[in-house]
Amino acid sequence: MKRKTIDPTTQAELMLWALAMIWGGSFVAAKFSIESFSPYPVMVIRFFLGALLLLLAVPAARKRPDRITWIGGIELGLLLGIATAFQMVGLQYTTPANQTFIIVSYVVTVPLLRFVFRRVVPGRHIALAALFTVAGVGFLTVGPNFHLNRGDVLTFIMSLLFAVQILRIDRYMPHIDNAVQFTVIQLIVAGAISLALWFFMKRPVFTGPVTLRAVGGLTYIVVLNTAIAYLLQNYAQRYAPPDKSALIISSESLFGTFAAYVFAGEVFYPKKILGCVLILVGQFFAQVLPTLKRRAAKK
């Protein structure tokens, strides 16, 4: 009996869903970590340890990378290091909920940037999905006291850089033979950027007493949010288009809300439930509707 195999596109989308789940928990983990540690040492530890874990786990990553892997890894590492600095510093002045809402604006900026620079017109279902997703994240995260502050501005800059990162990964991945090498180079470069920023800004290592919660948050960031997550993203974007990638990853806000409810004690009231429903409707337009249309066309 012949086994059914999952096609590469479906595999890529499953990886992106796993990535969204991991990144959904990262907002709470990051907030926990900076209760005891300054943002810059957290970044240095996460990137360098994340790269080390991949090198130890995957021997093939220790081989000499080719030219395109070096160039792409360095470029993406610079984007990653700078974007993460904006996110971590921004988190000192805003809430995880505000940051979740602002970051998810990449579901709109990714297709817009693709149109501006590549003249790729987004499909109607993608535009509709982005609209429902942004509305859903708004209901999910924005409270009555929502107002923009410098942390939110820094977070928005991070979101723009992340949108560029998604597009650049889409550009490089078809030409990359070893995604693990590609990821390791990114993490090392991002770690170097973080180390330089730390020395330049002259921030202390600790912001308070070291707690088990902060150490747990830091461990989550190193292992799941860095080593595993960026590897998943690089593998997945070999087959998933950037518009759809951005939409799936944006469901991190949904998982982030559940993480905040379970681990940070946030209240899950009706407005948040409505936000979850709107995000799921957006995912329906992005994922399910095109499949149903293709099946109907074949009949």
Secondary structure, DSSP 8 states (H G I E B T S, - for coil): -------HHHHHHHHHHHHHHHHHHHHHHHHHHTTTB-HHHHHHHHHHHHHHHHHHH-GGGGS---HHHHHHHHHHHHHHHHHHHHHHHHTTTS-HHHHHHHHTTHHHHHHHHHHHHH-----HHHHHHHHHHHHHHHHHH--TT----HHHHHHHHHHHHHHHHHHHHHHHGGG-S-HHHHHHHHHHHHHHHHHHHHHHHT--SBSS---HHHHHHHHHHHIIIIIIHHHHHHHHTTTS-HHHHHHHHTTHHHHHHHHHHHHS-----HHHHHHHHHHHHHHIIIIIHHHHHHHHHH-
